[in-house]
Amino acid sequence: MKQLFIVVAVLIGMTSPAFAKHCPKDAKIIDQAMGKAIGLTKMQMTEVIALRAKGVAYHKDGEHGEAIKALHAATKILGVKPYKPM
C-alpha cells in the first residue's frame, strides 16, 4: 500500500509540469476564439469569460487539473478544440 502511494505521488509530480504548460495554450485558444465568436448569447460569453478567468487562477495556484477542466469547458462552449499535446 505504501509503495502504491509513492508511485501515485511520483506520477502526479511528473504530470503537473506538463499541465502547467498546457494551461496558457488553452487560454490563448480561448482568447482567439472569443474574438471570432458569433452566435453565442450574452450569457454564454459571460460563462466563457468566467471559466477562462477561473482556469487562469487555478493555473497560477498550481492546480493544473482544475485549470484544464475550466479551460476545456470554455472551449466547448466556444465550439473550438482545446490544445492537445503531442
N, C-alpha and C positions, 0 to 999 in steps of 0.2 A: 504494500500500500504506500509506503514511504517512497519507494522508487517511482511509482506511478505519479505521485505528487511532484517529484523532482523533474520527471520527464515533461509533464504538462507545463510546469513553470518555465522550463527551458524553451519549450516550443512557443509559449506566449511571448517570452522575451525576444525570440528570434523574429516573430512576425510583426511585432509592434513597429520597428523601423520601416518595414515595407508599407504598412498602413500609413505611417507618418508622411511618406512621400506621395501617397495616393490622394489624400485629402485636398491639397491645394490644386491638384489637376482636376478633380471633380468640381471644385469651386469655380475654376476658370471655365469649365464646360457650361456650368450653370449661368455664369455671367454672360457668356457669348449667346446662349440660347435665350436669355431674358431680353436681350436687345432685339432679337428677331421674333419673339413670341407674338403670335396673333391668334385670336380666337379664344384666349383664356379670359375667364371672368376676373373681376377685380379681387374677388375672394381667393381664387386660385393663385393669382400673383402675390397676394399678401401672404399666403401659405408658403409659397416658394421662397420668398424673401426671409420669412421666419425660419424655415428649415435650413436655408443656407447659413444664416447667422448662427443658429444652434450648432450646425456641423462645424463651422469655423471655431466656435467657442470650445466645443468638445476637443477639437484638434489641438488647440492651444493648451488645454488642460491635460493632454496626453491620453485622452480616452478615444483612441482612434477607431475602435469598433463601433462605438456610438456615433462618431462623426460620419463614418461611412454610411450607416443606416439613415441618418438625417439627410445627407447629401444625395444619396440614391433615391430617397423618397421625392426630393425636389426634382431630380432629373426625370423621374417617372411622370410627374405632373406636367413637366415641360414637353414630354414626349421625345426625349433625346436619350442616347445611350451613355451610361457613365463610363469613366475611364476604366479600361481593362489592362492591367499589367501583362506583359508577355510571359 
